């Protein structure tokens, strides 16, 4: 197969194409490609994780710019939440867990104060003091250093939305890297580990983060 997509022409025997790519997919003549959006918002019974109650750190917004990982026999979710006590756009990393992926619990972690109480599900990343725009969590059980078995890539106003990383032993208490920021602005949405390398997927570039 010869790939022509505006860059150098490349020959490949095998390629991986995304179904929403309406440019690189070959043999499109006579076909109509359409991306079908998720419609869970129409039937609220299908929402598996909704906003919290009054004065909760996610009472205003629940945003899945986060990650779900299997840890033992549970599914752990890190997501972004904004509460009704925030006067401006300020999202923090929240935590939930589930046995089946449908029924989620928001445990009281007692780590970060919000609305005068630590009875909430906020993880301790920067003490909740800085807005987090997106985050991706990796769980590396084989890491020889226990304090780094959970790894997080994230964006925050603290680092002018550039790529930053943090590490944790329990996935709840996070220590930032002293080398932050470690990369340019990148609005991440997912990640994986392959051949001992960590990969992030998302969007970015000059159109999203112009040079300051």
C-alpha positions in Angstrom: 0.0 0.0 0.0 1.2 3.5 -0.9 0.1 6.2 1.6 -0.4 9.7 0.3 -1.6 12.1 2.9 0.2 15.4 2.2 3.5 14.2 3.6 6.3 12.0 2.2 4.9 9.0 0.2 5.4 5.9 2.4 4.9 2.2 1.4 3.5 -0.1 4.1 2.5 -3.8 4.1 0.3 -3.2 7.1 -1.3 0.0 8.5 -3.6 0.8 11.4 -6.4 3.3 10.5 -8.8 5.1 12.7 -12.5 4.9 11.7 -12.9 8.6 12.1 -10.0 9.4 9.7 -11.8 10.6 6.5 -8.5 11.2 4.7 -6.1 8.3 5.0 -8.7 5.4 4.7 -8.4 4.0 1.1 -11.2 2.8 -1.2 -13.6 5.6 -0.2 -15.2 6.0 -3.6 -19.0 5.5 -3.2 -18.8 5.3 0.6 -20.1 7.8 3.1 -18.3 8.0 6.4 -20.1 9.3 9.5 -19.1 9.5 13.1 -22.0 8.6 15.4 -21.9 10.6 18.6 -22.7 9.2 22.1 -26.2 10.2 23.3 -26.2 9.2 26.9 -27.2 12.7 27.9 -30.7 12.1 26.4 -31.5 9.3 28.8 -30.0 10.2 32.2 -30.5 6.7 33.4 -27.5 5.7 31.3 -25.2 8.1 33.1 -22.9 6.1 35.3 -21.2 8.9 37.1 -23.1 12.1 37.7 -22.3 15.4 39.6 -22.1 15.3 43.4 -24.3 17.0 45.9 -24.1 20.6 47.2 -20.6 21.7 48.2 -19.0 18.6 46.6 -15.9 19.3 44.4 -17.8 17.9 41.4 -21.3 19.4 42.1 -21.1 21.6 39.1 -19.2 19.6 36.5 -18.0 16.1 35.9 -15.5 15.9 33.0 -13.9 12.8 31.7 -10.6 14.1 30.8 -9.1 11.4 32.9 -8.5 7.6 33.0 -9.9 4.3 34.0 -7.5 1.5 35.1 -8.0 -1.9 36.5 -6.3 -2.2 39.9 -6.7 -5.6 41.5 -10.3 -6.6 41.2 -11.6 -3.0 40.9 -11.8 -0.3 38.2 -10.3 3.0 39.3 -11.3 6.3 37.7 -9.5 9.6 37.8 -11.7 12.4 36.4 -12.1 16.1 36.6 -14.7 17.9 38.7 -15.7 21.4 39.4 -17.8 22.4 42.5 -20.4 25.1 43.2 -17.9 27.0 45.4 -15.7 27.8 42.5 -16.3 31.3 41.0 -14.2 30.6 37.9 -13.1 27.7 35.7 -11.3 25.5 38.3 -11.3 21.7 37.8 -9.6 19.3 40.2 -8.8 15.6 39.9 -11.4 13.4 41.6 -11.5 9.7 42.2 -14.1 6.9 41.9 -14.0 3.1 41.8 -16.2 0.3 40.6 -16.5 -3.4 40.4 -18.4 -3.7 37.2 -17.9 -0.3 35.4 -21.6 0.6 35.8 -21.9 1.3 39.5 -19.4 3.8 40.8 -18.5 5.0 44.3 -16.9 8.2 45.3 -15.0 7.4 48.5 -14.3 10.1 51.1 -10.5 10.3 50.8 -9.9 13.0 53.5 -6.9 14.4 51.6 -7.9 17.8 50.2 -10.1 20.5 51.8 -13.0 21.8 49.8 -15.8 24.0 51.1 -14.4 23.7 54.6 -14.3 19.9 54.6 -12.0 17.0 53.6 -14.9 14.6 53.3 -14.7 14.3 49.5 -13.1 12.3 46.7 -10.3 14.7 45.7 -6.9 13.2 45.2 -4.0 15.2 46.5 -2.5 16.7 43.4 -1.0 20.2 44.1 -3.3 20.3 47.1 -6.2 21.1 44.7 -5.0 24.7 44.5 -4.5 24.7 40.7 -6.8 24.1 37.8 -6.2 20.9 35.9 -7.3 20.8 32.3 -6.6 17.1 31.5 -4.8 14.1 33.0 -3.9 10.6 32.0 -2.9 7.9 34.7 -0.7 4.9 34.1 -0.6 1.9 36.5 2.7 0.1 36.3 2.7 -2.7 38.8 6.1 -3.9 37.6 7.9 -0.7 38.5 10.7 -1.5 40.9 10.1 1.7 42.8 6.8 1.5 44.6 6.4 5.3 44.9 6.3 5.5 41.1 3.8 2.7 40.3 1.2 5.2 39.5 2.2 7.8 36.9 0.2 10.8 35.8 0.6 13.2 32.9 -1.4 16.3 33.3 -2.0 19.9 32.2 -2.4 22.7 34.8 -2.4 26.5 34.9 0.5 26.1 37.4 2.7 25.2 34.4 1.0 27.4 31.8 -0.9 24.3 30.4 2.4 22.6 29.4 2.9 18.9 29.9 3.7 18.0 33.5 4.0 14.6 35.3 3.5 13.3 38.9 4.0 10.0 40.7 2.2 8.1 43.4 2.4 4.9 45.4 -1.4 4.6 46.0 -2.9 6.6 43.1 -4.3 9.1 45.6 -1.3 11.1 46.9 0.7 12.6 44.1 4.2 14.1 44.0 5.1 16.4 41.2 8.3 15.9 39.2 10.9 18.6 40.0 11.5 18.8 36.3 8.1 20.1 35.4 7.1 21.1 32.8 8.5 18.3 30.8 7.0 19.1 27.4 5.0 21.5 25.4 1.2 22.0 25.7 -0.7 18.9 24.8 -4.4 18.3 25.6 -4.2 14.6 26.3 -7.1 12.2 26.3 -5.6 8.7 26.6 -2.4 6.8 27.0 -0.7 3.4 26.8 2.6 1.7 27.5 4.3 -0.2 24.7 7.9 -1.6 24.4 8.8 0.2 27.7 7.6 3.6 26.4 4.6 5.6 27.5 2.4 7.1 24.8 -0.1 9.9 25.1 -2.9 10.5 22.6 -4.7 13.8 22.3 -4.5 17.1 20.5 -2.3 20.1 20.6 0.1 22.2 18.5 0.4 25.9 17.8 -3.3 26.3 17.1 -4.1 25.3 20.6 -1.1 26.6 22.5 0.5 29.5 20.7 4.1 30.4 21.9 4.0 32.7 24.9 
